[in-house]
Amino acid sequence: MTAPTDRNSAFSADEPPFPDADVFDGMSLLKPEEQEALQAIRRHMQDQVRDQIIDYWNREAFPFEMLPELADLGLGEIAVAERSWLFRGLAYAEVARADVSLSTLAGIHNELIIGMIAQLGSDTHRAQWLDKLRRFEAIGCFAMTEPDHGSDIAGGISTTATKTAAGWRLDGTKRWIGAGTFADFALVWAKDTADGRIKGFLVPMDRPGITAKKIHHKTGLRVMQNADITFDKVEIQQADLLPGAIEFSAANQLLRNSRVWVGWQAYGAQLHAFDVARDYALSRQQFGQPLAKFQLIQQELAEMISNAMATFGLMYHVARLQQENRVQMVHAAMAKSTGSRLLRETAARARNILGGNGIVSTYEAAKIFNDAEVIHTYEGTYEINSLIVARAVTGVSAFV
């Protein structure tokens, strides 16, 4: 619920104003049925996931048993459901408000996996995979980044695809591939050795020659299972080539939408940080009064919620442009870079409010703080996305 006009009524003694932190009443911008669906996602993520996921984060483990209920909420089919772009973004935000890793899975699953198969795949690909993906009965991974190529991946892919009599042979290594340790298939981007073009392939992960190794010891995004994946003379069929992915430019729309989703992640994670910090400041007593009574703490909370609302304002307009089919890469890059910058600041303020408890993962602030560092870096670093924005407004490129 959002705060009513009379801010001093309708709240119990132990419930603060704006209990959902929706200061600008963003929920009211959705259709009634979308409001109901978003409330269901919020309730589930807060009641059944937020506390439970901390143990998985600590152990670098993935909660496979949570997937069926996430599917029941429609989180496996956001990209193909008949919902508004604003609902789509707010749904990602509500997942991130409980855990960034699960929001990452939902974003990759919808924007990159389902999106790529729906837009670029063959009728056979769609018939074989889309229904399973919508229910999280199958999981794919998006294999683009490589050990030596991240920001320059568009011109630097070294994984190769060589035409054979039966189809293709893949050779190379991919890095930081989310869900790479348990995915049923990989969407692999590789350079055709004949024409030099970058092409996309749907590759079952049980093919001989594929090795996936989990990346351990991450300080953030610990629930997501990132992997190094090696393709050693992997033989695939001609039908495994995605007909709409015969050059790298086919990925542009997918990458644009994925950067928008990360902007929504940043918004949701800021709300999570605010939830944690406000609850702590209201309950923690020092010098005979709640922390929330101290001016320095109130300033921190005011700046945190203002950062979150500023991010929401930006993301709302990006969603509007998506709805009007006018969104461009500059909008996605601005959403990702600005949202991740403000999240980094907001997460640091939350960690500071919690003092010593702010470095203990079970108090959540440390978990959010570390996950914020990942959001700042992945799906195009903060710096690269900033340069994309600057290029758009100057007409001058600062990188190749």
Helices and strands as residue ranges (DSSP letters): G 26-29, H 32-44, I 45-49, H 53-59, G 64-66, H 67-72, H 85-96, H 100-107, I 108-114, H 115-120, H 123-134, E 140-143, H 153-156, E 160-163, E 167-178, E 185-192, E 198-204, E 210-214, E 226-237, G 238-240, G 248-251, H 252-283, E 285-286, E 289-290, G 291-293, H 295-323, H 329-353, G 355-359, G 361-363, H 365-377, H 382-394
